[in-house]
Amino acid sequence: MSPASRASRARAQLTLKEPPASVGAKPGGTLARLDLQFNPSTLELRKTTEWRRSPSRMAEESSLPEFVGSGPRELSLEVFWTPPPPTTTPWSRRWRS
């Protein structure tokens, strides 16, 4: 592949943002940006919920489950990582800034 065609390819970018100030609001400012050489091979977004059922000893039927709340969202992705060239800022410093 020629250098010209490599330079014109779009690269993946992961941007971490502050959480929204309220429900339905847009995300806040950018915390960090991570440029990737390739798009992620897998990407998974998970959110857990918790339901409870109160036990009843003498009831003919069991009670209905009650929604208690939800857990945080979890984002996991698998990327092919190549370290940046030595002349650039180390990744760990860019990530924390």
N, C-alpha and C positions, 0 to 999 in steps of 0.2 A: 504494500500500500504506500502510495506516495505521501510525503509530508503535507502537501497541500490538501489532499483529501482527508488526512487525519485531523488537520487543524479545523476543517469545516464541520466535523461531526459534533453533534450536541452531546454534552457530558451530563451526567447525573449530578445533582446537588441536593444535599440535605441541609435544611435550614431549621434551627431550633428557635422557637419564639416563646415569649412570655405568655402565660395563660391569659385568656380573656378576663377582663375586669368583672363582667357579669354574664349571666346566661344569655346566649344569643349574640353577644358582642364579638367583634373581630379580634383575632389574636393581637397581643401587644408587640413590643419591639423585638428585634432580632437579638438573640443571645449569642448564637454562633452559627457559622456556615461551614459546611464541609463539602469540598468538591471531590467527586468520585470519578474514577476513570471509566467505569462501566455502570450501567443501571443495576440495581439489586437483583439477584437471582430469585429471592423470595422476600415478600413483605407481608407482615401479619399484624393486624390491629385487633386487640382483645379488650374486652371489658367484662368484669364479673359482676354478678348480682347476688344478693343474699336473701333467701326466703326462710321463714321459720314457721313451724307448725306446733301449736300448743297441744301437749298431750291431754287427753280427757279419759279418765278411767272408766266411767260407766256409760259413756256415749255409745249409741248404736253405730254411728258413723264417725269417721275421723274429721277433725276440724280442717277448714280450708287453710292453705298456706298463706302467710302474710308477708308482703314485701317489706324488708327491713331497710335496705339501702343498696348502693352499688359501690364497687371498688374503683380504684383508679384505672385509667386506660393504660395499656401496655403496647408499645410499638416495638416489634423486633424485625430486623432485616438482615439478610445475608449478602455481603458485598465482597468482591474481590479487591483486596487492598494492596496497593503498592506504595511504599514510602515515598515522600517527596524527594526531589533532588537535594543534595546537601547545601545548595546555595540558597534555599528558601527557608522561611521561618519554620521551626519544628512544629509538627502537627499538634502536639500537646499544648503548646503555647497559643496557637490559633484557636483551639477548641475552647480554652478557658477565657479567652478575651471577649 
